[in-house]
C-alpha cells in the first residue's frame, strides 16, 4: 500500500541528503516536483501519507462535489488512493485551470490591479500538469469537445 508515495518520499529524502532523486528506483518525475516531496519527507511517513491522502480526497470532493462519493467507489480512484499516486492532485490542477480560465477576464488593464495573479493561474496550473503529460491524451480531446 502507498507504493508510489513511498517512492516520492524516498526521492525527497535523497534530495534532502544531497543526492539525485533519480537514484531512487521508480522515480521519474521532473526535478522541481522533488521539492514538494522533500517537504513531505521532513514529516514522519504516517503524517506525510495522511496529508497526501487528505489532499487527494479534498481535491476529489471539490472537483466532483455532490457526486464525490460515487468517484470514491470507482476502481481507478481506489487505485490512486491505495498506491498514493499523484493523479488526483493533477486533476485538481486541471480543475483550477479550467475554472479560472472561465472566470477571469484577460484584459491587459487588469495587470496593475490586486487580482492580477488570477490571470496567471490557468497557465501556472497547466504548466504544473506537465508532471504527467500522458493525461493530455484525455484532457485535450475533452477540451476540444467542450470548445465546439
C-alpha positions in Angstrom: 0.0 0.0 0.0 1.2 3.5 -0.8 3.9 2.2 -3.1 4.1 5.3 -5.3 4.0 7.6 -2.3 6.9 5.8 -0.7 8.9 6.3 -3.9 8.1 10.0 -3.7 9.2 10.2 -0.1 12.5 8.4 -0.9 13.2 10.8 -3.7 12.5 13.7 -1.3 14.9 12.2 1.2 17.5 11.7 -1.4 17.3 15.4 -2.3 17.5 16.4 1.4 20.7 14.3 1.7 22.3 16.0 -1.4 21.7 13.1 -3.7 20.0 12.9 -7.0 16.3 11.8 -6.7 16.8 9.7 -9.8 18.9 7.2 -7.8 15.5 6.1 -6.4 14.2 3.2 -8.4 10.9 4.1 -10.0 11.2 7.9 -9.6 10.8 9.7 -12.9 9.0 12.9 -12.2 10.5 16.3 -13.2 13.1 17.6 -10.9 11.1 20.5 -9.5 8.4 18.1 -8.1 11.1 16.7 -5.8 11.0 19.9 -3.7 7.3 19.1 -2.8 8.3 15.6 -1.9 11.3 16.9 0.1 8.9 19.0 2.2 6.8 15.9 2.8 9.9 13.8 3.6 10.6 16.1 6.6 7.5 14.7 8.2 7.1 11.3 9.7 5.9 8.9 7.0 2.4 8.3 8.5 1.8 12.1 8.9 3.0 12.8 5.3 0.8 9.9 4.0 -2.2 11.2 5.8 -1.6 14.7 4.5 -1.1 13.4 0.9 -4.3 11.3 1.0 -6.3 14.1 2.7 -5.2 16.5 -0.1 -6.2 13.9 -2.7 -9.6 13.4 -1.1 -10.1 17.1 -0.8 -9.4 17.6 -4.4 -11.8 14.9 -5.4 -14.5 16.3 -3.2 -14.0 19.8 -4.5 -14.0 18.7 -8.2 -16.8 16.2 -8.1 -18.9 18.0 -5.4 -22.2 16.2 -4.8 -21.1 13.1 -6.7 -17.8 12.6 -5.0 -19.0 9.5 -3.1 -19.5 7.8 -6.5 -16.0 8.6 -7.6 -14.6 7.2 -4.4 -16.1 3.8 -5.5 -14.5 4.0 -9.0 -11.7 1.4 -9.3 -9.0 3.7 -10.8 -9.7 6.2 -8.0 -9.4 3.5 -5.4 -6.1 2.5 -7.0 -4.9 6.2 -6.8 -5.5 6.1 -3.0 -4.1 2.7 -2.4 -0.9 3.5 -4.3 -0.6 7.1 -3.2 -0.5 8.4 -6.8 -0.2 11.9 -8.0 -3.1 11.8 -10.4 -5.9 13.3 -8.2 -3.7 16.3 -7.3 -3.1 16.8 -11.0 -6.9 16.6 -11.5 -7.2 19.5 -9.1 -4.7 21.5 -11.1 -6.7 20.8 -14.2 -9.9 21.9 -12.4 -8.1 25.1 -11.3 -7.0 25.8 -14.8 -10.5 25.1 -16.2 -12.3 27.1 -13.5 -10.1 30.1 -13.5 -9.9 30.3 -17.3 -13.6 30.6 -17.5 -14.0 33.1 -14.6 -11.2 35.6 -15.1 -11.0 38.3 -17.7 -7.9 38.6 -19.9 -7.7 42.3 -20.2 -4.2 44.0 -20.1 -5.6 46.7 -17.8 -6.0 44.1 -15.1 -2.3 43.6 -14.5 -1.9 46.6 -12.3 -4.8 45.6 -10.0 -4.7 43.4 -6.9 -6.4 40.4 -8.7 -3.9 40.3 -11.5 -2.5 36.9 -10.2 -5.8 35.3 -11.2 -4.9 35.9 -14.8 -1.8 33.7 -14.4 -3.4 30.8 -12.5 -4.6 28.8 -15.6 -1.2 28.9 -17.2 0.5 28.0 -13.9 -1.8 25.1 -13.4 -1.4 23.8 -16.9 2.4 24.1 -16.6 2.3 22.1 -13.4 0.2 19.5 -15.2 3.2 18.8 -17.4 4.2 16.5 -14.5 2.0 13.8 -16.1 2.0 14.6 -19.9 0.1 11.4 -20.7 -3.0 12.9 -19.1 -3.1 15.3 -22.1 -4.4 12.3 -24.1 -7.6 12.6 -22.0 -7.7 16.3 -21.4 -7.0 17.6 -24.9 -9.9 15.7 -26.6 -12.1 16.8 -23.6 -11.2 20.4 -24.1 -11.8 20.2 -27.9 -15.2 18.6 -27.2 -16.1 21.4 -24.7 -14.9 24.1 -27.2 -17.3 23.1 -30.0 
